[in-house]
Amino acid sequence: NDEVVESLVGSSKATLVAERGEPGLRAAEAEVALMLISGAADPGGRYVAGLPAGALLDKRVIAALLETPGVYVVWLRARVETLAARVAADPADRPWLSGDLASAIEALRPPREAAFDRVAHLIVDVDDLTPPEVAYAIATAAGEDGPGRMGGGGWAGE
């Protein structure tokens, strides 16, 4: 998603934030999310898209996720510590998150978690999973009837 946002605006996220502030970044992320949800990125096929978490703060994105046929939302949920470690590994990727990363991430969580909880068909807790394990969890759960939530390495259907 970062590459698509940067391609859409013609600059890096850091430059976008410097020029337009965080609201400008969130607006660009929402536009990318709406484009991906509408199928504009690949109108003839199926695809997996990683939506920017901040895009879910836009009511248009929430509505599109809830109303667009064929959309299956997976929330890759992680603890604050996991997210902070990932950001710290590449701080240039999220320059607006600085200082105490855990506190900055914690401050962003409540509205994002509420949005993801509203739209997610599946929740996978990824802290202790490898990428192949995450992919397997999604593939396995997506084959089940109806939405569900996966955490702690097991299936806990709704």
N, C-alpha and C positions, 0 to 999 in steps of 0.2 A: 504493500500500500504506500510506503514512503516514496518509492520510485514513481508511482503513478501521480501522487500529490506533487512531487517535484517537477515532473514532466508537464503537468497541467498548468502550474504557475510559472514555470521556466526558471526556477531558482531552488536552492536548497531550503530545507525547513528552517535552518538557522537564519538564512537571509530573509526568508518570509517573515519570521517572528521579529527580526530586527526592523524590517520595513513596515509591517502591518500589525505587529503585536500578536499576542496569542489569539485574539478574536479572528484575525485574518487567517491564521493557521487553521483554526477550527472551521471556518467557513469553507476553506479549500478542502479540508478533509470531508466535510459533509457533501460537497459537490462530487468528490470522487466516490464516496459511498453510494450516493444516489445513482451515479453513472453505472457502478458495478451492479447494484441491485436491479436496475432496469434492464440489464443485459447488454448495455451499449458496448461493453468491452468485448463481448463475444456473442453476438445475437443468434448465432446458429448452433451453439453448443452449451454443454454444461461445464462449469468451472468452479474452482474453489477460490475465494477471495478473502484476504485478511483485511477487515475493515478497521480503520483507526478508531481506537476506543473513544476518543473525543468526539467522533462523529455521532455517537449515540446520544449526545446532549442536544442534538437538533431534532425537533419534533417531526420534521419531514422525513428524516431517516427512520425514526421509530415507526411512523405510519407506513412507510414503504416496506420495511421488514415484516410488519404484521399483515400487510394487505397484498403483497406480491406473491402470486402462486409459484410454487416450486422453490421458494427460499427456505433453507434449513440453517438455522443459526446455532453455532457451537460457541459457547463461552469457554475459552481456555483460561480458567481461573487460577491465580497464583497468589501466594502470600506476599505481603508487603516486602518481607526480607528477600524473597526470590526476585521480585521486580526491581528492588533497589540494587541488587547484585548485578542484574542484567544491564541496568542503566549505567552503573559504575564501570562496567566492562567497556563501554563505548560512550563516554560522556558527550562526545561531539554530536551524537545522534539525537540527543534531547537536551539542547543547551538551555532551555528554559527551566529545566529541573537542575538546580544546583544547591550547594550547601548540604543540609541534612536531607538526603534523598528519601529516607524512610518517612520522614514527616511530610515532605512535599507530596509523595505518592499517597500517603494516608489521607491527606487533605482532598485529593482528587477522587478518592474511592466512592464515597456515598452516592453521588448522583450517577456515576457510571455503573456501580453495582445494581442500583435500582433499575436502570435502563436495561442492562443485560439480563437481569432476572425476569424482566417483563417480556423480552423477545426471544430468549434462548430456548431452543428445543432440547438442547443437551448442554450439560455443564460437565467439564472434565477438569478435575484438580490436577494441575500439571507439575507441581513442585517436585515430586519424587519420581516422575516419569521421564524416560528418554523420549526423544522425538518419535522413534518407531513405536514405542508403547502408546504415545498419544494418538498416532495415526491408527493404530489397531483399535484403541478404545472408541474412536470416532466411527471407524468402519463397522465395528461390531454393533455399536449402539444404533447407528443410523439404519441398520437393517432390521431393527426391532420395530414393532408396531407402536406408533405414537411417540411422543416426546418422553425424555427421561433425564435423569441426572446421574452422573457417574462420579464417584469420589472414593478416595481411599483404596483404589485398586479393584473395586467391585461394582456391580450394577445395583442400582437402587431405583427401580422404575417408579414413576408417579402413579 
